């Protein structure tokens, strides 16, 4: 059976660290905590779980801090989590089972990362992350922000071991954006992945013009990862919407079709574009494509679960209702209800169709 070192970096995480460590402590042999400057009770909480607590001066570089933590791990495999992550009891048992069966030849284990759930607890945003790497094999994080360990060697997908991101703080820090801005001011050369994430950070902070320019630069880069490019076309469209450039936004979304078969997310974005402009037939076409699209989280792409079921179905209900095709509209509402039976939109639409039916009966004198 393999052994695991959990290697974490933390700073001012007293609200969530105990929850994280309680969820995983029984599944790992070693816990390494690297503190990058806490001024709250984080270190005191960490002491309840491990003696291996280290201090690392923050250098505006996540990869550097994470790599320092990895260097302290002594077990067969190194695992990383953030303090606001956790595993459910079921997933912890799955991880314990994985430790018993993982072949020695495996270099890296990918696990699903759930970063969003709806009001009823269903995952809405899931993608795979590299979560376990074999020790003494030279695996290291790269990237000062949105750091990643590049996959290589024999990779295993642990589909049943979900890591859950349970963010408590609602505010969005400017920290990542400021790191990218400092890199730019310092004349650092951006790797394609850094351009992609810099553009996303600019968009999330409302810097639409600069965000569009950075994303366009990324899309022109010959070495950009195709999944990032597909997503970048949607992010570019959002920048252009923010700039009131509707035609440019549509062009950006259509560019996403150049890279591969249409993703559900792109189809839904195209559907929404036409729906917002009252072009119901065109909107319906793209939402139908979204329903037919195939989802593959193993590519590592960001997957919005609703784009492969509920969202296109409920949107098709609206489109066909506006076109006067009530039977089709009701059909798609019922389909949406199969994905989310408690959805307020589905339930309101259901009452709407019942009312139409009663009115029709009264009109016919039945």
C-alpha positions in Angstrom: 0.0 0.0 0.0 1.3 3.5 -0.9 1.9 6.2 1.7 1.0 9.9 1.2 2.4 13.2 2.5 -0.2 16.0 2.4 1.8 19.1 1.6 0.0 22.4 2.1 0.7 26.1 2.1 -1.4 28.4 4.3 -1.9 31.9 5.4 -4.6 33.2 7.8 -6.7 30.1 7.4 -8.1 29.7 10.9 -11.7 29.7 9.6 -11.2 26.6 7.4 -8.0 24.7 8.2 -9.4 22.5 10.9 -12.3 21.4 8.6 -9.8 20.5 5.8 -7.4 18.5 8.0 -10.2 16.7 9.9 -11.6 15.5 6.5 -8.3 14.1 5.3 -6.0 13.3 8.3 -7.0 9.6 8.5 -6.1 9.0 4.8 -2.5 10.3 4.9 0.6 9.3 6.7 2.2 12.7 7.0 1.0 16.3 7.1 3.3 19.1 6.1 2.1 22.7 6.7 4.1 25.6 5.2 2.9 29.0 6.6 3.6 32.0 4.4 2.9 34.7 7.0 -0.2 34.0 9.1 -1.1 36.5 11.8 -4.2 34.7 13.1 -4.6 31.3 14.8 -3.6 29.2 11.8 -0.4 27.8 13.2 -2.0 26.9 16.5 -4.6 24.9 14.6 -1.9 23.2 12.5 -0.1 22.1 15.7 -3.0 19.9 16.6 -2.4 17.8 13.5 1.4 17.8 12.8 4.8 18.8 14.1 6.0 19.5 10.6 5.2 23.2 10.4 7.5 25.4 8.4 7.7 29.1 7.7 8.3 30.3 4.2 8.6 34.0 3.4 5.9 35.0 0.8 7.5 36.0 -2.5 4.4 36.6 -4.6 4.9 33.2 -6.1 2.6 30.3 -5.4 4.7 27.7 -7.2 7.7 28.6 -5.2 5.9 28.1 -1.9 4.2 24.9 -3.0 7.5 23.4 -4.2 9.0 24.2 -0.8 6.2 22.2 0.8 6.7 19.3 -1.6 10.4 19.2 -0.7 9.4 18.5 2.9 7.3 15.5 2.1 8.9 12.1 2.8 6.2 9.5 1.8 5.8 7.6 -1.5 3.4 10.2 -2.9 2.9 13.9 -2.4 -0.6 15.4 -2.2 -1.6 19.0 -2.2 -4.8 20.7 -1.0 -5.8 24.2 -0.2 -7.0 25.1 3.3 -10.6 25.7 2.0 -10.7 22.3 0.4 -12.1 19.1 2.0 -13.1 15.5 1.2 -16.3 13.9 2.1 -16.3 10.7 4.2 -17.3 8.7 1.1 -14.4 10.2 -0.9 -12.0 9.6 2.0 -12.9 5.9 1.9 -12.4 5.9 -1.8 -8.9 7.4 -1.3 -8.1 4.8 1.3 -9.2 2.1 -1.2 -7.0 3.7 -3.9 -4.0 3.5 -1.7 -4.3 -0.3 -1.6 -4.6 -0.8 -5.3 -2.6 1.9 -7.0 0.0 0.3 -9.2 3.6 1.2 -8.4 4.2 2.4 -12.0 1.8 5.3 -11.5 3.5 8.7 -11.5 0.6 11.0 -11.1 -3.0 10.7 -10.0 -5.7 13.1 -11.3 -8.8 13.7 -9.2 -12.0 15.6 -9.9 -12.0 19.1 -8.3 -15.5 20.3 -7.5 -15.4 24.1 -7.2 -19.2 24.9 -7.5 -22.5 23.4 -6.4 -26.1 24.5 -6.8 -28.5 25.3 -4.0 -29.3 21.5 -3.7 -25.7 20.4 -3.6 -25.3 19.2 -7.1 -21.9 19.8 -8.7 -22.0 22.7 -11.2 -18.3 23.2 -12.0 -15.9 20.2 -12.1 -12.5 19.6 -13.6 -9.6 17.3 -13.0 -6.4 18.4 -11.2 -3.1 16.7 -10.6 -3.5 15.8 -7.0 -0.9 13.0 -6.2 2.6 12.9 -7.6 5.3 10.3 -6.9 8.0 11.6 -4.6 11.6 11.9 -5.8 10.5 12.1 -9.5 11.1 15.8 -10.0 7.5 16.9 -10.0 7.2 20.6 -9.3 4.7 23.4 -9.7 5.2 26.1 -12.3 3.5 29.5 -12.5 3.5 32.3 -10.0 -0.3 32.3 -10.1 -2.7 29.5 -11.0 0.2 27.2 -10.5 0.2 23.7 -12.0 2.3 20.5 -12.1 2.6 19.6 -15.7 1.4 16.0 -16.3 3.9 13.4 -17.4 4.7 9.8 -17.0 2.0 7.2 -16.1 -1.2 9.1 -15.2 -4.1 7.5 -13.3 -7.6 9.0 -13.1 -9.2 8.5 -9.7 -12.8 9.2 -10.7 -14.3 8.5 -7.2 -12.0 10.7 -5.2 -13.5 14.2 -5.3 -11.7 17.1 -3.7 -14.3 19.8 -2.8 -13.5 23.5 -2.8 -15.5 25.1 0.0 -14.8 28.7 -0.1 -16.1 30.8 2.8 -14.7 34.3 2.0 -16.9 35.9 -0.6 -14.7 38.8 -1.6 -12.4 38.4 -4.5 -8.9 39.5 -3.8 -6.8 41.6 -6.3 -3.7 39.6 -5.2 -3.5 37.4 -8.4 -4.2 40.4 -10.7 -1.5 42.4 -8.9 1.1 39.6 -9.3 0.4 39.5 -13.0 0.6 43.3 -13.2 3.9 43.2 -11.4 5.2 40.6 -13.8 4.2 42.8 -16.7 5.8 45.9 -15.2 9.0 43.9 -14.6 9.2 42.9 -18.2 8.7 39.2 -17.5 7.9 37.0 -20.5 4.4 35.5 -20.1 4.0 31.8 -20.9 0.8 31.0 -22.9 -1.0 29.7 -19.8 -0.1 32.9 -17.9 -1.6 35.0 -20.7 -4.8 33.0 -20.5 -5.1 33.4 -16.7 -4.1 37.1 -16.8 -6.9 37.7 -19.2 -9.4 35.9 -17.0 -8.2 37.9 -14.0 -8.6 41.2 -15.9 -12.1 40.2 -17.0 -13.1 39.3 -13.4 -12.1 42.7 -12.2 -13.9 44.6 -15.0 -10.8 45.6 -17.0 -12.5 44.6 -20.3 -10.3 46.4 -22.8 -7.0 45.1 -21.3 -8.5 41.7 -20.8 -9.6 41.5 -24.4 -6.1 42.5 -25.6 -4.4 39.9 -23.4 -6.8 37.1 -24.4 -6.3 38.0 -28.1 -2.6 37.7 -27.6 -3.0 34.3 -26.0 -5.3 33.1 -28.8 -2.6 34.0 -31.4 0.1 32.1 -29.5 0.9 28.8 -31.3 1.6 26.9 -28.1 -1.5 27.6 -26.2 -3.4 24.6 -24.9 -6.5 23.9 -27.0 -8.9 23.7 -24.0 -7.6 27.0 -22.7 -8.1 28.5 -26.1 -11.7 27.3 -26.4 -12.5 28.8 -23.0 -10.5 32.0 -23.9 -12.9 32.6 -26.8 -15.8 32.8 -24.3 -13.8 35.0 -21.9 -13.0 37.3 -24.8 -16.7 37.4 -25.7 -17.5 38.5 -22.2 -14.9 41.3 -22.4 -16.4 42.5 -25.6 -19.9 42.4 -24.2 -18.5 44.6 -21.4 -17.2 47.0 -24.1 -20.7 47.0 -25.8 -19.1 45.3 -28.8 -21.8 42.8 -29.7 -20.5 41.8 -33.1 -17.0 41.3 -31.7 -18.5 39.1 -28.9 -20.3 36.9 -31.4 -17.1 36.6 -33.5 -15.2 35.5 -30.4 -17.7 32.8 -29.6 -17.7 31.5 -33.2 -13.9 31.4 -33.1 -14.3 28.7 -30.4 -15.6 26.4 -33.0 -12.3 26.4 -34.8 -10.5 24.3 -32.2 -12.6 21.2 -31.8 -16.2 20.0 -31.9 -18.5 22.4 -30.0 -18.4 22.3 -26.3 -21.7 22.6 -24.3 -20.4 25.8 -22.7 -19.8 27.4 -26.1 -23.1 26.3 -27.5 -24.9 27.7 -24.5 -23.0 31.0 -24.8 -24.1 31.2 -28.5 -27.6 30.3 -27.5 -27.7 33.1 -24.9 -26.3 35.6 -27.4 -29.2 35.0 -29.8 -31.8 34.7 -27.0 -30.9 38.0 -25.6 -31.6 39.5 -29.0 -34.9 37.8 -29.5 -33.6 35.5 -32.2 -35.4 32.5 -30.9 -34.8 30.1 -33.8 -31.1 30.6 -33.8 -30.9 30.4 -30.0 -32.9 27.1 -30.1 -30.4 25.7 -32.6 -27.4 26.3 -30.4 -29.2 25.1 -27.2 -30.0 21.9 -29.1 -26.4 21.5 -30.0 -25.5 21.9 -26.3 -27.8 19.1 -25.4 -26.1 16.9 -27.9 -22.6 17.9 -26.9 -20.4 15.3 -25.2 -18.8 16.2 -21.9 -15.3 14.9 -21.1 -13.8 16.2 -17.8 -10.6 14.2 -18.4 -9.3 16.8 -20.8 -8.7 19.0 -17.8 -11.1 21.6 -19.2 -13.4 23.6 -17.0 -16.8 21.9 -17.2 -20.0 23.7 -16.3 -22.3 20.8 -15.7 -25.5 22.7 -16.3 -24.5 23.3 -19.9 -24.9 19.7 -20.7 -28.5 19.3 -19.4 -30.5 21.7 -17.4 -29.5 25.0 -18.9 -30.1 24.2 -22.6 -33.3 22.4 -21.7 -34.9 25.2 -19.7 -33.7 27.7 -22.4 -35.2 25.7 -25.2 -38.5 25.8 -23.3 -38.3 29.6 -23.4 -37.3 29.7 -27.0 -40.1 27.4 -28.3 -42.7 29.2 -26.1 -41.7 32.5 -27.7 -42.0 30.9 -31.1 -45.5 29.7 -30.2 -44.5 26.0 -30.3 -46.0 25.2 -26.9 -45.8 21.4 -27.1 -42.1 21.5 -27.7 -41.7 24.2 -25.0 -43.5 22.0 -22.5 -41.4 18.9 -23.6 -38.2 20.8 -22.9 -39.5 22.1 -19.6 -40.2 18.5 -18.5 -36.7 17.6 -19.7 -35.2 20.4 -17.5 -37.2 19.0 -14.6 -35.5 15.7 -15.0 -32.2 17.4 -14.4 -33.4 19.7 -11.6 -36.8 18.7 -10.3 -36.7 21.3 -7.6 -35.8 24.2 -10.0 -38.1 27.2 -9.4 -38.0 28.0 -13.1 -39.1 24.5 -14.0 -41.9 24.6 -11.4 -43.1 28.0 -12.5 -43.1 26.9 -16.1 -45.1 23.8 -15.2 -47.8 26.0 -13.6 -47.7 28.2 -16.7 -48.4 25.3 -19.0 -51.2 24.1 -16.7 -52.8 27.5 -16.8 -52.6 27.5 -20.6 -54.2 24.1 -20.7 -57.1 25.2 -18.5 -57.6 28.4 -20.6 -57.8 26.3 -23.7 -60.4 24.0 -22.1 -62.5 27.0 -21.1 -62.2 28.5 -24.5 -63.4 25.3 -26.1 -66.2 25.0 -23.6 -65.1 21.8 -22.1 
